[in-house]
Amino acid sequence: MSRVPAPTRRKTATLGILLGLLLSALDSTLVATALPIILEKLDGFTLYFLPNAAFMLLQTVSMPLWGRFSDLYGRRGFHLAAVAILLAGSAVCGLSTTMALLTAGRAVQGLGAGGVMSLSFIMIADLYPGEQRAKMQGAISSVWGIAALAGPLLGGWLAQSYSWQWIFWINIPIGVAAAAVVQYAWESQPLPGRGKPDLAGAALLALASAAALVGFGAAGREGWSHPLAAGGLGAMAVFAVILVLVERRQPEPFIAYDLFRSRLFAAGAATGVCAMVAMFDAIQHVPLLVVGVLQRTPKTGGLMLACMMVPWMACSGAARPLIKRLGFRGLGVTGLAFAAGAYAVLLSVELSSGLGTVVVAMVLLGTGLGLTVAPLLIAAQNGAPRDRLGAATSLTQFTRSMGSFIFLAIIATLFLAPFGGKEPQGIVDFASKRDPEQLRALVAPLQEGLRHAFHGGLGASLVGILVAFAIPREK
């Protein structure tokens, strides 16, 4: 396994890892704000969803690959490779003159970001034992907070004051600095022989996951009968069956199924899926509530999400004493109860409601997510042996991403039901151009769709509470 024995070098390595995490987190928030400008310059409004869809696809699919291979061959080289791939993708995006090239660049970025994201949490777990991992959540949460709060402002300023390409070029110095610091400070021990890697399992997992993401994404956006949805889900089923047949014959299968035999790992991962559904449901639908129903500006809609981040950072920073006091089960139950309360508040919002009601809901949700997301990742890491931290961490992240993606496709179907099952032009214009005019003409169906979506978030939170009770009473 890898180690950094000297305290000074451990701090230096931590700084490099957090810089890499900032790079990965900023990559999403910078692009989100500048997207309308990019689409206008590249004449890509009809394909507005493709660049980010490609990024999310490659990021999600690659996570378990980076984690598993780093267990086999060490973290240092893979961290360097992940940062290099992310920066190569950034360069492609910065040089893009067409939507096709931008989408390709975002896909390459997603592949690298999947590695940086997974390896950052894995390497922090390598450096810090159980209790100290919880203490490190304050630093990790600060990185996410900086990205969430400063990223949109920085992205908008760069795109308007210079050019949209700079939101990608700015990644280069941050990435180079992160890679250089980690390469300098990280020390690796010789790894025991592990035999040949299960490349067939890795390839089949990637194919099944990609097909699932394409299928569920199309189903949520276009309806379950859409050819892309049917084809994607059919391909997922085929690849999944082949994957199971191949993995059953492997002495060391690529997917660490046996980790799910730990109740701490399995229940913690399932509870984490419910928390991620609650988070993404709000991110996707609260701005629509603020802009389309309450008739406020898109900027105000974005600020509501900032109200979620502040309590999230505060609770994550206090993870160590909270875990000691409540344990993982108590945090899971309490956190999802806060999330359920948030959705109950959102369901009470009417045309005459003020922004204060939404602010209360987002503060409740941020508190709940701060109590669950990071602590339950620590629970998964604590439920795995040290030489399998990579597999445990990346499998948890992968399970959260895939599970939430599936449930969000169902919620999207419920949301779009009042619109006939497909995205109306008003929502497309708001997502691609930040133009709220047509959205505000859809108040009645929008209200109904949002109620469906928020009922979905409430349901996910309540299920999460029940699942959290299965987490064993240990701290």
N, C-alpha and C positions, 0 to 999 in steps of 0.2 A: 504494500500500500504506500501511498505518498505521505510525506510528513514535512513539516517545517519546524525543526527542533528549537531553534533560538527564538526567544520572545520578540526580538527586534525584527527578525525575518518573518515571523508569523504576522506581525502587524503590517509589514510591507506587502506581504502576499495578500493579506486581507484587503488592503487598499486597492491593489490591482484587480482583485476579483470584483470588488464593488464598482470600480470604474467600468469593468466589462458589463456588469449588470445594468449600470446606468446607460451604457451604449445600447443594450438590447431594449430597455424600457423606453428610452427617448425615441427610438426608431419608430415606434408605433404612434406616440403622441405628437411628434413633429409632423408626420405625414397626415394625420387625421385633420389637422387644422388647415393645412395648405392644399388639401385634396381638390377643392373647387378650382383653385388657380391652376393646378397641374392639369386637370381635366379640360379646362378652357384652352390652355396652350396647346394641348395634344389632341384636341377635338375628340375627347373620349367619354362624353357624358353617357352614351348608351351602354358603355362597358365599365361604368364607374366602380362596380363591385369587384372586378377581376384582380387588380393589383393587390388589394388587401386579402382577397380570398386565396390567392397564390401564396402570399406570405404566411397566412395562418395554416394552410394545408401543409406546407413544407416544415414549418415550425413544429406543428403537432406530431406529424408522422416521424420526424427525426429524433424527438426527445428520447424515446427508449433506446434508440441505436447509440446515441452519444453516451448515455449512462452505462449501458452494458459493455460497450467496447472500452470505456475508460476503466471499468473494473478489471478487464482482462489485460490491458496494456498501459495503464497509468493515465493520470490526468493532464500532465504538463503538455505533452504533444498535442493532445486533442483540444485543449483550450486554445493553443496557438492556431490550430487548424480552423476551429470554429470562428475565431475572431477574423482570421484571414478571409474566410469565405464570406462572412458578413460584410467586410470592407470591399471585397470584390463585387458583391452585389450592389453595394452603395455606389461604386464607381460606374457600374452599368446603368443604374437609375439616373445618376447625374449626367450621363452622356446620352440619355434616351431622347429620341426625336419622334417616337411612335408609341402608341399604347402597348403594342406587342413587345417592344423592347423594355418598356417600363415594367410590364407584368413579369417578363423573364427575370429582370433584375430583382424585383420584389420576391420572386420565388427563391433566388439564390440567397438573398438576405434572410429569408425565413429559415432556410437550411442552416445557415450560420447562427441565427438567433436561437434556434432550438438547442444548439450545442452550448452557446454562451449561457442561456437561461438554466439549462439542466446542470451544467458543470459548475456554475457559480454556487448553487445550493449544495451540490455534492462536495465541493472543495471546502466550503465553510464547515460542513459537517465533519470532514476529515481533520480540519484544524482545531475544532472545538468540541470537547466532549458534551454529553447530554445537557447538563444544566447551563453550560456556557453557550450552547447553541441558542437557547431561549434568550439569553442576554444579547446575542448578536442580532436578534430580530429588530431591535431599535435602529441599528445602522442600516439593515436591509430595508426596513420600512421607510427610512429617510430617503433612500435612493428612489423608491417607488413614488414617494410623495413629491420629490423634486421633479421627477419625470411627468407626473400627472398634473402638477400645478404650473411648472415653468415651461413644459414642452409645448403646449398649445400657444402660449404667448410668444415663445421663441420661434416656433414654426411660422406663425403668422407674420412676425416681424421680418424674418429672413426672406420669406416669399414676397412680401410687399416692398421691402426696402432694397433688396438686392435682386435675387431671382430664385425661383422655386428649387433650382438645382442645388442651392446651398444647404437645403435641409438634408441632403444626402452627403455632400462634401464635408459637412461638419463632423460626420462620423469618423473620418479618417484620423485626425489627431487624437481623438478620444480612444479609438481602437488601438492605435499604435502605442499609446502610453499604457493602456491596460495590459496589452500583450507583453510589452517590454518589462513592466514591473513584475508580472507573474513569472515570466521566464527567468528573471534575475533571482527572485526570492524563493521559488518553489524547489524543493528537493524531493527526489523520488527514491524509494527503496526498490531493490529488485523484487519483481513479482513472481510468485510461485507459478510453475507451469500449469496451464489450464487446458491444454489440448487444443484442438482446432475449434475456431469459432463456428457457431451455427449460422452460416451465411444464408442457407435456404430459409430458415425460420425468420431471420431478419428481413429478407426480401419479401416474404409472404406477409409478414406483419405490416410492412410499409405499404404493400399493394392493397391489402384489405382495409387499412386505415384510410388511405387516400380515396378508395372507392366509397367508403362510408361517408367521408367528409363531403365529397362531391354529391352523393345521393341525398343525404340529409339537408345539405345546403340548398340544393335545387328544390327539394320538397318544401322547405320552409319559405322559399321565395316565390316558387311558381306553382306549387301544388303537388300532391303525391302521385298524380297520374301523369305528370310531365315526363317525357322520354328520358331526360337526363337523370331525373330522380329514380325512375324505375331501373334504368340501366346501371346507375351507380350502386343502388341497393342490391340488385341482382349480382353484380360483380363482387360486391362485398361478401355476400353469402357464399359464393363459389370459393373465393380466396380464403374465407374463414374456415370452411370445411377442409380444404387442402392443408391449411396451416395446422389444424388440430391433428390431422392424420400424420403429418410430417413430424410434428413436435412430440407426439406420443412415442415415436421410435428413437428419439434423441436421448442419449444419456445425460446431456446437459442442455436442455432446451433453451432457446434464446429468451423466451418469455419466462420470467421467474414465477411460474404459477404457485410454487410452494410458499411464496411469501404470503399468499392469501390464506394460508392455514393459520396464520397468526391472527387472532381476533382483533388485536390492537391495530394491525396493519389493515385488515379488510374493512372493519367498521369505520376506522379513521378515514380510509380512502372513500368509502361510500358517503360518509357525512360531508367530506370535502367536495364531492360532486354536487350535493345539494346546495352547499354554500356558493359554489361557482355559478350554478344556475340562478340563484338569487342575485348575485352580483351582475352577471351579464344581462339578465332581464331588465334590471334597473338602468344599466348603461344604454341599452337599446331603446327603451321606451320612456324614461323620465323626460329626456329632452323633447320628445313628441308631445308629452303631456303639457309641459311648460309653454312650448311655442304654439302648438295647435289648439289646445283647449283653453289655457289661461292667457293666450294671445300676447306672450312676452317675446323678447328678442332671442335669436339663437344663442347669443353670447350669454344671456341669463340662463338658458337651458344648460349650457356647459358649466356655468358656475355652480349649479345644483349638484353636479358630480363632484366638484371640489369640496362641497359640504360633507360628502361621504368620505373623502380621503383623510381629512383632519382627524376625526375620531379613530379611523382605522389605524393611522400611524401611532396615535397615542396608546391604543390598546395593544398593538403589536410590540411597541417599545416596553410595555409592562408585562410581557409574556412570562418572564421568569418567575416573578412572585405570584402571578395568576395561576401558573401551572402548579406551583407548590401548594397553593391554597385550595384550588378547585379540582385539580387533576384534569386529564384530557377529556374524560366524560363530562365533567361539570362545565368545562369551557364549551364543548360542543353543544350541549343542551342549552346553555345560557345564550350562546352566540346565535343559534338558530331561532331561539325565542325572540331575541331582539329583531332578527330579520323578519319573522312572522309579524311582529308588531309594526314594523316599517310598512309592510305591504297592506296591513289593515288600515293604516293611516292613508296610504296612497289610494286605496279603494274608496275612501271617504271624500276625495277631492271632487268638487263640482265646479261649474262654470264661474260661480261667484266666490270660490275659495281664493285666499291670498297665497302668496309665495311662502309664507311662514309655515303652512301645513306641509308643503313639500320639503322645506328645510328640516323640519322635525323628522320626517320620514327618512331622509337621507342620513341624518345624524344617527338615528337608530340603526339603520342598515350598516353604516360604516363601523359602528360599535360592534355589531354582531359579526361582521366579517373580520374585524381585528381580533376577536376572541376565538375565531375558528381557523382561518386560512393558514396562517403561519404555525400555530401550535399543533394542528393536525398533521402538517408535514413533518414536524419534529417527532410526533408520535410514530409516524411511519418509519422514520430513520431509527428511532429507538427500538422498533420491533424487528430490525434486521441486523444480522452480524456485520461487523465492521468491514469485512472484505466484500460486502455486497451493498454498500451504501449507494453506489452508483445505480445499481438495478432498482433498489427500493425507492430512491428519490425520483428517478426519471419515470418509473412505472406509476408512482403516485401522481406526478404531474400529467402524464399521458392519460391516466384513468380520469382525472378531473377534466381534462380538455375534451376527450371523446364523450364522456358521460354528459357533460354540460351541453355539448354540441347537439347530441341526440335530443335531449329534453327541450333545448331551445328551438329546434325545428318543430317540435310539437306545439310549443307556445306560439311560434310564428304562425302556424296554421290557424290556431285559435284567434290570434290577433287579426289576421287577414280575412277571417270568415265574413265580417260585415262588408268587406270590399269585394266579395265574390271570389275570394281565395287567391287573388293576385295583388301585387303591389300597385296601388294607384299612382298616377303621375305626380300627384302632390307629394307623396312620400319619396318618390324617386328624385324629384327636384330638390327636396330638402336634404336628402342624403348626399346628392352629388354636387349641388350648387349652393347649399345653405339658403335656398330661396323658400321662405315660409308662406308665400301668398296663396298658392293652390292648397297647401296643407290646411290653412285656416278656413278654407271653404268646405272642409270635410269634417266639421266639428262633431256632428251626430254619429256617423259611423266610427270616427276616430275615438270618441268617448267609449263606445261599446267595445271596440277592439282592445282598447287599453284596459278596460275592466277585465276582459278575458285574460290578457297578458298578466295583469297583476294578481288575478286569481291563480294563475299558473305559478307565479313567484311565491304566493302564500302557500300553495300546496307543496311546492318543493321544500319550503322552510319547515312545514309541519312534518313532512316525511323525514327530513333531516333530524328533527328532534327525536323521533322514534328510533331512527338508526343510531343516533348518538348514545342512546341508552344501552346499546350493545357493546360499546367501548368498555373494556375491563376497568375496574377501579384500581388504577395505578397511576403514579405520578412520576 
